[in-house]
Amino acid sequence: MKRLLIVDDEAPVLQALRRLLQRQFAPQQLSVALCSDPLQALRRLQHEYFDVLISDYRMPGLDGVNLLARARELNPRAVRLMLSAAADFSTLMAAVNRAGVFRFIPKPWSDAQLLADLQAALAYDPCGMPSAYELERRRLEALEPGITQVDWGPNGEVLMPGPLPTGAGGT
């Protein structure tokens, strides 16, 4: 079962999201926890694991970017989403750069889009992303099959497969 924590200082928003998610997910599919205080949510994140976090941006005590940035430090594998009516460029940049936000959900939200974003977050595995090295290896392998399959000798030399062609090797 996946675990979701939603943080928003507005109780009607929390209740609306809970109702929407209860209609969409069975209790054994998704456990939904709600928190109206970002500082309390941060304390909770120090002791509990959540697969996905959704946080409002504007909250008293701690804004959503700082909350999600701290959550990222505590649990880098949790997928973070930002929910906000404030959609200015600096907010978006801070959410992406400082907190590693997966998706930005505008208020008021579309139920269908919010559910699609949440489904994507639940399916996303941040550890499943290939590294830059792996992406380059795949690109080279597509260009020249077998090029990345190299056998190395004990002194760092490249070992050639199979016997040397006749006349090679200086004899």
Beta strands, then each sheet from edge to edge (+ up, - down):
strand 1: 2-7
strand 2: 30-35
strand 3: 52-56
strand 4: 79-84
strand 5: 103-106
strand 6: 151-152
strand 7: 158-159
sheet 1: 2+ 1+ 3+ 4+ 5+
sheet 2: 6+ 7-
end
